[in-house]
Amino acid sequence: MSSPATAPPAPNNLKRIVAASLIGTTIEWYDFFLYGSAAALVFNQLFFPDSDPLVGTLLSFLTYAVGFAARPLGALVFGHYGDRLGRKKLLVLSLLMMGGATCAIGLLPTHATIGTAAPVLLTVLRLVQGFALGGEWGGAVLLVSEHGDARRRGFWASWPQTGAPAGQLLATGVLSLLTAVLSDSAFDSWGWRIPFLLSGVLVVVGLWIRLSVDESPVFTQALAQAEARRAQAREAAAEELPLVSVLRHHWRDVLIAMGARMAENISYYVITAFILVYATASAGLSEQTALNAVLIASAVHFAVIPAWGALSDRIGRRPVYLLGAAGVGLWMFPFFMLIDSGHFGSLLLAVTVGLVLHGAMYAPQAAFFSEMFATRMRYSGASIGAQFASVAAGAPAPLIATALLSEYDSSTPISLYVIAAAVLTLIAVGVAKETRHRDLTEVMSSPGGGGMREAGEGASPTPEVRTR
């Protein structure tokens, strides 16, 4: 029997929750990806003009990677307070921080105006972006996962995941439009600022929608139970910190989440960010052509993610995830061979198939990670597992790929790099337990870091909230 918190919510209410999470994540990813595209196209000239073009690109991608370094800190801070105060409040704060930093980048003087202070300020603002995004993802997917019913959780939780391709689509679309209508000199002079300043308008829309939704009922129930337990026992002791609880009871799940992220994260940034460098520097294609390919492929990516999420509800999170990891690894050599042909159709096929396979990992990830952790440590656990992995995966991916291209003048080492990540993900997901039948209000922590157990398996039928 479903508990009140897990009974299917009213369709209109659930759709509003999904829309709020999707629009918020789209804006945050738009801001984040916009920086990546600008790093590949113009930041090397505007902020590192004294360097060799490829070295300037490396330095530009280095500031891009700095944003990933701040994401684990954001995961820790937002996860802690999200598990203490609720999902909604922290999501509003992350949106404000990301939007403010992005608008500030659009107003930032370049190296020609203020010298070395320009890349320093750019790096600081990138850190703020990374900190905000580190807290955004966990809260957005949990808000949907904890509102929806278990039967279709994979499908509904995959919609916030479409915020990534939607943000990529929006960022690439704006840049593609500007590069098409502006001359190179106009775009390099002032046109690149427009997409960053546009973020301010998007943030206002996102806040209006996010403020209209309710807090997660699963979290509200767990919080009430924890308070009642303390009052009943008449204890003044503080509840165990979410981070401590995660590391004590869910350390195995954190490691699995980190491993699962490797192929997903690395392949995505190679396919969408590094490709702007490779297609222009090695394949002789124009920036406009590369942007158009990513733009069209991102639209397909957006469309297939809910389909992969729905499939994970039918056959499980693990089989879909494993299919995506294996597919991405096998696709890498054909991926670069198609791009090397120098034809737009081949480039488009390479990027589109790559993103479709990536979607098989990314779609079930939201439900998969949410189902690994107990309610009062779920924000922390999901965020830590996802964002700590991004430091070793997505952060250096364009940087490593560019360095390998510079050193070997070949795509073969880059393909092997992605294949190695795919093998690591196959191992991590292969040893994980299937989670799709878990009820988020009935999942409990098992002592000793052994992962999860469900109500009905030697457990009481109500959620356990550990205090000390």
N, C-alpha and C positions, 0 to 999 in steps of 0.2 A: 504494500500500500504506500502511496506517495505521501510524504509529509506535506504540510501546508506550504513549506518553503520551496518544495520541489515540484508541486503541482504546476502543470503548464500554465503560464500567465496568459492574460488576455492578449489576443493577437495584436491589437492596436498598441498596447503598452509595450510588448516585446519589440515591435517594429520601431517604436520611438527610441527604445534603448539601443537597438542596433544602429539606427540612424545617427544617434548622438555619438556613439563610439566610432562609427565609420567616418563621419565628418571630422571629428577631432583627430583621429589617427591620420586621415588624409592630409590635413593641414600640417601636422607635425612632420610627416614624411615628406611633404612638399618642401618644407623648409630645409630638412636634412639633405634630401637629394639635390635640391637646387644648388647647395654648396658644392656637392660632388661634381655636378655637371660644370659649374663655373670653374672649379679647380682644374678640370681637364681642358677647358676652352680658353679662359682669359686670365685666371689668377696668376699663372706663371709669368705673364707679361706685366700685369699691374702691380704685383706685390714682390716679385723676384726678378726684376728686369735685367740685372747684371749677370745672370747665370746663363749657361748654355741652355737652349730650348728644352732639351730632354731633362737636364738637371733641374731647370726651373719647374718642370712638371713634377719631378720627384719631390721637390720642396713643397710644391702646392699640395700634392697628395699627402705629404707629411702633416700639414696643418689639418687636412681632411681626417687623417687617422687620429689626431689629438681628440677629436670629438668622441671617438669610440672609447678613448681612455677614461673620459669622464662618465661614461654610461654606467659602469659598475657602482661608482659612488652614488649616482642618481638612483640606481636600483636599491642600494642599501637604505638611503634616506627616505625615498618615497615608499619603499616596501615596508619599512618600520612604521611610519606614520599611517600608511594606508591600511595596515593590519590593526592599528590602534584606533584611528579616527574614522576610517571609512574610505571607500574607493573614490567617491564623487569629488570630495574636497581636493584631493591630491591631483586629480585629473584636470581640474580647473586651473590649479597652480602651474602644472606642467605646460599647459597651453599658453598661459600668459608669459612664462619664461621663454619658451621657444619663439613665440611671435615677436617678443621684444628684442631678442638677440638678432633675429633675422632682419628686422627693420633697421637695426643699428648697422648691420653689415652693408645695407643699401646706402647708408649715409657716410660710410667710412672713407676718409681720404686715402689715396693710393700712395705708393712709394715715391712717385714723382712729386708729391705735395709735402709729405712729412717724413720721408726717408724710412729708416728702419723701424720707426714707431708703427708704421702701417701694418707690417706682418705680425708684429707683437699684438696689436689690438685685434687683428683678425683672428689670431690664435685664441685670445681670451674669449671672444664672442663664440668661437667654435666650441670652446669648453662648456659654455653655458648651454649651447644647443645640445651637446652630448649629455649633460647632466639632466636636462629636461626630458629628453627622449628615453633615457634610462629608466625614468619613472613612469613614462606614458604607457608603454606597451603592456606591462603587467596589469595595470588598472583597467585599461580599455577592454582587454580580452576577458578579465574576470567579471567586469560589470555585465557583460553579455552571458558568459558561462553560468554565472550564479543567478541570473534571472530566468534562463531558459530551462526546458525540461531535458532530462538525460537522453530521451529517445532521439532527439534531433540536435543535440548539443554540438556535434561536429560541424553541422551545417551552419547553425546560427553563429557559433564562435568564429567561423571562418570569415565572416563578413568584416570584422575589424581588421583582419589580415589583408583584405583587399585595399585597405588604406595605403599599403605600401605601393602596389602598382598604380593606384589612383593618384597618389602623391607624385610618383615618378612620371605618370602620364601628364599631370598638370604642369610639373616643373619642366619636363622636356618639351611639352607643347608650347608653353610660353616662350622658352628659349628658341625653339624652332621658328616660331612666328616672328620673333624679333630679329633673328639672324636672316630671315627671308626678306623682311621689309626694310631693314636698316643696312647701310654700308658697313664694311668692317671697321672703319675708323669711328663711325657713330656708335656702333655697338660697344667697341672697346672704350670709348670716351665716357658715355653716359647710359647707353642702352642696357648694359648688364645690370644696372641698379634697379630697373623697373620691376623685375620679378621679386626682388627682395622686399621692396617697399609694398608690393601687392599683398604681402603676408599680413600686414596690419588690417586690411579689410577682411581677409579670411578669418583672422582670429576673432574679430567682433561677431561674425556669423557663428563660429564654433562655440563661443562662450554662451551666446543666446540659446543655443540648442542644448548644450551640456547642463546649463543651470536649470533646465526644465525637467530633468529626469530624476527618478528616485534613487536612493541608496540601494545597494544590493540586499535583497531580503535574507539571503543566506548569511551574509556578514552580520546583519542586524540581529538575527536570531542567535548567532554564536556569541555576539557581544552581550546580549541580554542574559544568556545562560552563564557566561563567565561572571557577570556582575552578581547574578543571583547566587552562584556558588560561593563567591567570596562573602556575600552578606550572610548566607546561611551558616557558613563556618565561622563567621565573625573574625576573619583574619585580616590583618592590615598589610600582609606581605604583598609585594607587587607581583603581577603576572610575569611569567618568564618572557624575556625579550624575544620577539619573533625571530630575530637572527639566530639567537642561541638555540631556539627550538628547531629551526631549520637544520642547523649544523648537527644537532644532537639526534634528531629523529629522521631526517630526510637527506643525509649527506649522500647516500647512494643515488637518490633521485636527482639531486643537483648535478652530480657527475654525469648521469645519463643525459640530462637536458643539455649540458655543455657539449657533450660528444655529438648529440643529435644536431646541434646548431652548426657544427663545423662545415659540412658540405653545403648546407642550405645557405649559410652566410657568405662563405667564400665564393661559391658559384654565382651568387646574385651580383656581387660587386664586380666580379670579373666580367660578367655578361652585360651589365648595365653601365658601369663607370669606366673600367679599363678599356672597354670596347671603343670608346670615343677616342682614346689614344691610339690603339692598335689599328683601327680602320683607317685613320688618317696618316699615321706615321709609316705603317708597313704595307697596307693594302692600297694606298694611293687614292682613297675615297675622300670626299669632302666632308667637312663638319656637318653640313646640312643633311647630307645623305645618311650619315651615322645617326644623327638625331632623329631623323624620320623613321629609321628602322627600329630604334628603341621605342619611339612613340607608338607605332603600330603594334609591336610585340607586347608592350605594356597593356594595351587595350585587351589583347587576347588573354594575357596573364590575369587581368582583372576578372574576365568572364569565367575562366576555368577554376579559380580558387574555390568558389562555393560548390562547384560540381565535385571537386576532390574532397571537400569537407563532407558533403552528403554521402559520398562513397565510404568514407571512414566510419560513418554511422552504421553502414550495412556490413562491412567486412572487418572493421577494426582500424585503429589508428596506426598500428605497427605495419601491416601489409602495405598500406598506401605510402607511408613514410619510406619504407625500404625500397619500394618501386621508384620513388623519386630520387633517392640517393644513388641507387645503381644506375638509373637512367642518365643522370647528370655526369657520372663518371665515364660511362660509355660514350657519351655525346661529345666529349671535349676535343678529341682529334678531328672528327668530322666538322665540328664547330669552326675551328680555325681554318681547315681546308676550304670550307665554303666561303669564308671571308677573304681568303687569299685569292679567290677567283676574280675579285674586283668588281663583281656585279651586284647591283642593289638587291635583286631577287634572291640571290644566294645569301647575302648578308641578312636579309629579312628572315629567311628560313632558319638560318643558324641561331639568331637571337630568339625567335618565336619558339622553336622547339626547346631551346635551353630554358626559357621561362616557363613553358608548360610543365616540363619535368621538375623545375624548381617548385612550382605550385603544389606538386604532390607531396612535398615536404612541408611547405609553409602552411597549407590549408589545415591539416589536422594538428599542427603544432599548438594552436591556442587551446583546444580542448585537451590534448594530450598532456601538456604541462600543467593546466589547471587541475586535472584529475589526479595528479601525482601528490598534491599537498593538501593538508588539512586546512580548514577555513581560516583559523586565526593566525596562520603563518603562510597562507597561500600567496598573497601579494609579494611577500619577501622571497619565498621559495621560487616562484615562477620568474620573478624579475632577476634574482641572483643567477639562476641557471642560464637564463637567456642572455643577460648583459655581460656577465663575466666572460662568457664564450666569445662575445663580439670583439673583445680586446685581442684575442689570439686569432680570430677568424676574419671578420669583416674589416676591422681596422687596418691591418697591414696588407689586405688582399690586393688593392690596386697598386700599392707601393711595391710589394714583392713582384707582382706581375710586370710592372714597368721596369724594375731593376733587372729581372730575368731577361726581358726583351733587350735592354741596353747591353747586358753582358754577353748574351749568346746570339742575339739577332735572329731568334727562332722562337716559334710558338711551342715547340716540343716540351721544354722545361715547364712552361705555364700549364700545359695539359696535364703533365705528371703531378704538378702541385695540386690541382683540383682533384685528380684521381686519388691521391693520398688522403685528401680530406674526405672524399666519398667513402673510402675504406674504413676510416675512423668512425664515421657516422653509422655505417652498416653494422659495425661491432657494437656501438653504444645502443642503438635501437634493437639490435638482435638480442641483447641480454635483458632488455626492459620487459616489464609485464604489460599485458594488454589492459587498458583502462576504460574502454568505452562503456562498460556496464556499471561503472561506479556512480553512486548517488553522492553529490557533493556535500549533502548534510549528514551522510552516514559514514563517510570516510574518516578514519581515525589514524592517529600516529601510532606506530608500533614501537616499543622501546628498543633501544640499541641500534638505531640507524638502519633498521631493516626495511625501511620503505613504508608501505601502507597495508592496512587490512580493512576489511569492510564489515559493517554491521551484519550480524548473522553468522560470522565466522569467529565465534568465541568472544564476541564483543556485545556490549549493550546496544540497544537500538537507537540511542541518542548520541549526538556528537560529543566527543570528549574534548574539554578545554583544560589544558594542564596549567596549574598554578603552583606556586611554591610559597 
